[in-house]
């Protein structure tokens, strides 16, 4: 059995207020997406990586992969108009070499501080339970916005019953292809696998997450990532 990674790197990064897409912003002379690829390149259980990349940046990404020694990169495919479409494009490419029982690890390309423990635990949970979604407990009070007025709320949701999902999301290749086929046949467009699972009546199995496994989407996130990298390098 092989383990393949699908990285999504198709976003334009509008919340970053930067002309360079967030996944290609340099931190210590290395793009964010390279840090993410290195996390999987160095993990002994990973056999190959497919990246769903923003249009026009594929040659740049390939050059970075060569520069930084990402030898497990199998393919770069065009990103779609949505996250679900980007993932499906990568899964379609995986059909060329993945078997139904192989594991697929889907991960955000801008979630660059993913640890070896998170990756290993997600694979282990998926092998035993059928899928794995990295999660962390919700520690803040959650307020549900009022429908007529987005600036007020009359309902809070007990945080003890909530988990915040992250990536990686791990499935057997045959199972995730079946899930995406179900979505396409039923006209379901969802941002991520947890929604597809629950909308199709299937269970989410929690795997290890961490607060440091955050998506880099804002300037504040970028500064936190820079601080983490500086601490790690020291």
C-alpha positions as CSV (number, residue, x, y, z in Angstrom):
1,X,0.0,0.0,0.0
2,X,1.3,3.5,-0.9
3,X,0.5,6.9,0.6
4,X,0.0,9.8,-1.7
5,X,-0.4,13.5,-0.8
6,X,-2.7,16.0,-2.6
7,X,-1.7,19.6,-1.8
8,X,-4.1,22.4,-2.7
9,X,-2.2,25.5,-3.9
10,X,-4.8,27.2,-6.1
11,X,-5.8,30.2,-4.0
12,X,-5.0,33.8,-4.9
13,X,-4.7,35.0,-1.3
14,X,-7.0,38.0,-1.4
15,X,-6.9,38.4,2.4
16,X,-3.2,38.6,2.4
17,X,-3.2,42.0,0.6
18,X,-0.2,40.9,-1.4
19,X,0.3,40.6,-5.2
20,X,2.0,37.2,-4.6
21,X,-0.3,34.3,-3.8
22,X,0.0,33.4,-0.1
23,X,1.5,29.9,-0.8
24,X,4.3,31.5,-2.8
25,X,5.3,34.2,-0.3
26,X,8.9,33.8,0.9
27,X,9.8,33.2,4.5
28,X,13.5,33.1,5.1
29,X,14.1,32.8,1.3
30,X,11.8,29.9,1.0
31,X,8.2,29.9,-0.3
32,X,5.4,28.8,2.1
33,X,4.4,25.9,-0.3
34,X,7.9,24.5,-0.1
35,X,7.8,24.3,3.7
36,X,4.6,22.3,3.2
37,X,6.1,20.0,0.6
38,X,9.2,19.5,2.8
39,X,7.0,18.2,5.6
40,X,5.7,15.4,3.4
41,X,9.0,14.9,1.6
42,X,10.8,14.1,4.9
43,X,8.0,11.8,6.2
44,X,9.1,8.2,5.7
45,X,5.5,7.0,5.0
46,X,4.9,9.3,2.0
47,X,5.4,7.9,-1.4
48,X,4.4,10.8,-3.7
49,X,3.0,14.3,-3.9
50,X,0.5,15.8,-6.4
51,X,-0.1,19.6,-6.2
52,X,-3.1,21.4,-7.5
53,X,-1.6,24.7,-8.5
54,X,-2.8,28.2,-9.3
55,X,-2.8,28.8,-13.1
56,X,0.4,30.3,-14.3
57,X,2.5,29.3,-11.3
58,X,3.1,25.6,-12.2
59,X,6.5,26.2,-13.8
60,X,7.6,28.3,-10.8
61,X,6.5,25.5,-8.5
62,X,8.4,22.9,-10.4
63,X,11.5,25.0,-10.3
64,X,11.1,25.4,-6.5
65,X,10.7,21.7,-6.2
66,X,13.9,21.1,-8.0
67,X,15.8,23.8,-6.1
68,X,14.7,22.4,-2.7
69,X,15.0,18.7,-3.4
70,X,11.3,17.7,-3.5
71,X,11.9,14.4,-5.2
72,X,8.5,12.9,-4.2
73,X,6.7,15.4,-6.4
74,X,4.8,13.2,-9.0
75,X,2.7,15.8,-10.8
76,X,1.3,19.4,-10.8
77,X,-2.2,19.9,-12.1
78,X,-4.3,23.0,-12.7
79,X,-6.4,24.3,-9.8
80,X,-10.1,24.5,-10.2
81,X,-12.6,27.3,-9.5
82,X,-13.3,25.8,-6.1
83,X,-11.4,23.8,-3.5
84,X,-13.4,20.7,-4.3
85,X,-12.7,21.0,-8.0
86,X,-9.0,21.5,-7.3
87,X,-8.9,18.3,-5.2
88,X,-10.8,16.4,-7.9
89,X,-8.3,17.5,-10.6
90,X,-5.5,16.1,-8.4
91,X,-7.4,12.9,-7.7
92,X,-8.0,12.4,-11.4
93,X,-4.2,12.6,-12.0
94,X,-3.7,10.1,-9.2
95,X,-5.7,7.6,-11.1
96,X,-2.7,7.1,-13.3
97,X,-0.7,5.4,-10.5
98,X,-2.8,5.0,-7.4
99,X,-4.7,1.8,-6.4
100,X,-8.0,1.8,-4.6
101,X,-6.5,0.7,-1.4
102,X,-3.7,3.3,-1.4
103,X,-4.1,6.2,1.0
104,X,-4.6,9.8,-0.1
105,X,-3.6,12.6,2.3
106,X,-5.3,15.8,1.3
107,X,-3.7,18.9,2.8
108,X,-3.8,22.7,2.4
109,X,-0.7,24.0,0.7
110,X,-0.7,27.0,3.0
111,X,-0.9,24.9,6.2
112,X,2.9,24.7,6.3
113,X,3.7,23.8,9.9
114,X,2.1,20.4,9.8
115,X,4.1,18.0,12.0
116,X,5.2,14.4,11.5
117,X,3.0,13.3,14.4
118,X,-0.1,14.8,12.8
119,X,0.7,13.1,9.5
120,X,1.4,9.7,11.1
121,X,-1.7,9.8,13.3
122,X,-4.0,10.7,10.4
123,X,-2.7,7.8,8.3
124,X,-3.1,5.4,11.3
125,X,-6.7,6.5,12.1
126,X,-7.7,6.3,8.4
127,X,-6.2,2.8,8.1
128,X,-8.2,1.6,11.2
129,X,-11.5,3.6,10.8
130,X,-11.8,4.4,7.1
131,X,-11.1,8.1,7.1
132,X,-9.3,10.7,9.2
133,X,-9.9,14.4,9.7
134,X,-7.4,16.4,11.8
135,X,-9.3,18.3,14.5
136,X,-8.7,20.4,17.6
137,X,-11.1,21.2,20.4
138,X,-13.0,24.4,20.2
139,X,-12.0,26.6,23.2
140,X,-13.9,29.8,22.4
141,X,-17.6,30.5,22.9
142,X,-19.2,30.3,19.4
143,X,-22.1,32.7,18.7
144,X,-24.4,32.1,15.7
145,X,-25.1,35.3,13.8
146,X,-28.7,36.5,13.5
147,X,-30.1,36.1,10.0
148,X,-31.4,39.7,9.6
149,X,-28.4,41.4,11.2
150,X,-24.9,39.9,10.8
151,X,-23.7,42.1,13.7
152,X,-25.8,40.5,16.4
153,X,-26.4,37.0,17.9
154,X,-29.0,35.5,20.1
155,X,-27.7,31.9,20.1
156,X,-24.5,30.4,21.4
157,X,-23.4,26.8,20.7
158,X,-21.9,24.8,23.6
159,X,-18.2,24.6,22.8
160,X,-17.8,21.2,24.5
161,X,-19.7,19.6,21.6
162,X,-17.5,21.3,18.9
163,X,-14.3,20.4,17.1
164,X,-12.4,22.6,14.6
165,X,-11.4,20.7,11.5
166,X,-8.0,21.1,9.9
167,X,-6.1,19.2,7.3
168,X,-4.8,16.6,6.6
169,X,-7.9,14.6,5.5
170,X,-7.0,11.0,4.8
171,X,-9.0,8.4,2.8
172,X,-8.4,5.2,0.8
173,X,-8.2,6.4,-2.8
174,X,-11.2,4.4,-3.9
175,X,-13.3,5.9,-1.1
176,X,-12.4,9.5,-1.8
177,X,-13.1,9.0,-5.5
178,X,-16.5,7.5,-4.6
179,X,-17.2,10.5,-2.4
180,X,-16.4,13.0,-5.1
181,X,-18.4,11.0,-7.6
182,X,-21.4,11.2,-5.2
183,X,-20.9,14.9,-4.9
184,X,-20.8,15.5,-8.7
185,X,-23.9,13.3,-9.3
186,X,-25.9,15.1,-6.6
187,X,-24.8,18.6,-7.5
188,X,-23.0,19.1,-4.1
189,X,-20.2,21.7,-4.0
190,X,-18.5,21.8,-0.6
191,X,-15.3,23.4,0.5
192,X,-13.7,20.3,2.1
193,X,-14.0,16.6,2.8
194,X,-15.7,16.9,6.3
195,X,-18.7,18.6,4.6
196,X,-18.9,15.9,1.9
197,X,-18.8,13.2,4.5
198,X,-21.6,14.7,6.7
199,X,-23.7,15.7,3.7
200,X,-23.5,12.1,2.4
201,X,-24.5,10.7,5.8
202,X,-21.0,9.4,6.7
203,X,-19.1,9.8,9.9
204,X,-16.0,11.9,10.5
205,X,-13.2,10.2,12.4
206,X,-11.0,12.6,14.3
207,X,-7.3,12.5,14.1
208,X,-4.6,14.6,15.8
209,X,-4.5,18.3,15.1
210,X,-2.6,21.2,16.7
211,X,-3.0,25.0,17.0
212,X,0.3,25.4,15.1
213,X,-1.2,23.5,12.2
214,X,-3.0,26.7,11.0
215,X,-3.7,28.0,7.5
216,X,-1.6,31.1,6.5
217,X,-4.3,33.4,5.1
218,X,-3.7,36.8,6.7
219,X,-0.7,39.0,7.4
220,X,-1.1,38.0,11.1
221,X,-0.9,34.3,10.2
222,X,2.2,35.0,8.2
223,X,3.9,36.7,11.1
224,X,3.0,33.8,13.4
225,X,4.5,31.3,10.9
226,X,7.7,33.4,10.6
227,X,8.0,33.3,14.4
228,X,7.5,29.5,14.5
229,X,10.1,29.0,11.8
230,X,12.6,31.2,13.6
231,X,12.1,29.3,16.8
232,X,12.5,26.0,15.0
233,X,15.7,27.1,13.3
234,X,17.2,28.3,16.5
